[in-house]
Amino acid sequence: MPQQIIMLVLIIVVFYFFMIRPQMKRQKELKNFRENLTVGDKVVTIGGIHGKILEVAETTVLISTEGGKLRIDKSALTNSNEDRLMAK
């Protein structure tokens, strides 16, 4: 019986360190990225549209794309340097 409890606790600890903790770290980094957006930053929307920020409002940003200008909600943005995020 005590061995089963120890194994269950061990599984939960492993699950936390390999699944939950890295996801929380990524969410924190993305939140920090979205809060610190500035004019001129290159961004990618979650839909895959690449652009450069022209204007930053409280909840939206205006981006310039090859097809024109788009107003996008900040929650739909990710940074264009995904490989830099993965390296951390």
C-alpha positions in Angstrom: 0.0 0.0 0.0 2.7 2.6 0.9 4.6 1.8 -2.3 1.4 2.6 -4.4 1.1 5.9 -2.7 4.8 6.7 -3.3 4.4 5.8 -7.0 1.3 7.9 -7.3 3.1 10.9 -5.7 6.1 10.3 -8.0 3.9 10.3 -11.1 2.2 13.5 -10.0 5.6 15.2 -9.4 6.9 14.1 -12.8 3.7 15.2 -14.5 4.0 18.6 -12.8 7.7 19.2 -13.9 7.3 17.9 -17.4 3.8 19.2 -18.3 2.3 21.9 -16.1 5.4 23.9 -15.2 6.7 24.5 -18.7 3.2 25.4 -19.9 2.9 28.0 -17.1 6.3 29.4 -18.0 5.3 29.8 -21.7 2.1 31.5 -20.8 3.9 33.9 -18.5 6.4 34.7 -21.3 3.6 35.3 -23.8 1.7 37.5 -21.4 4.9 39.6 -20.8 5.5 39.8 -24.6 1.9 41.1 -25.2 2.2 43.6 -22.4 5.5 45.0 -23.7 4.5 45.5 -27.4 5.9 48.6 -29.0 5.6 50.3 -32.3 8.0 48.7 -34.8 7.9 45.2 -33.3 7.4 42.3 -35.7 4.6 40.0 -34.8 2.7 37.0 -36.1 -1.0 36.4 -35.4 -2.2 33.0 -34.2 -3.7 32.8 -37.7 -0.2 33.1 -39.3 -0.4 36.7 -40.5 3.0 38.4 -40.3 3.2 42.2 -39.7 4.8 45.1 -38.1 3.1 47.1 -35.3 2.1 50.6 -36.2 0.0 51.5 -33.2 -0.6 50.0 -29.8 -4.0 50.5 -27.9 -5.1 49.0 -24.6 -6.5 45.7 -26.0 -5.6 46.0 -29.7 -2.8 46.7 -32.1 -2.7 48.1 -35.6 -0.3 46.1 -37.8 1.0 46.7 -41.3 1.0 43.7 -43.6 1.8 43.3 -47.3 -1.9 43.5 -48.0 -2.6 46.6 -45.9 -3.4 47.5 -42.3 -5.2 45.3 -39.8 -6.4 46.0 -36.3 -5.8 42.8 -34.2 -6.6 41.9 -30.6 -3.5 41.5 -28.5 -4.6 38.0 -27.4 -4.3 36.9 -31.1 -0.6 37.8 -31.3 2.6 35.8 -30.8 6.1 37.0 -31.3 7.8 36.3 -34.6 10.9 34.8 -32.9 9.5 31.5 -31.8 12.9 29.8 -32.0 14.2 32.3 -29.4 11.4 31.4 -27.0 12.1 27.7 -27.5 15.8 28.2 -26.7 15.1 29.5 -23.2 
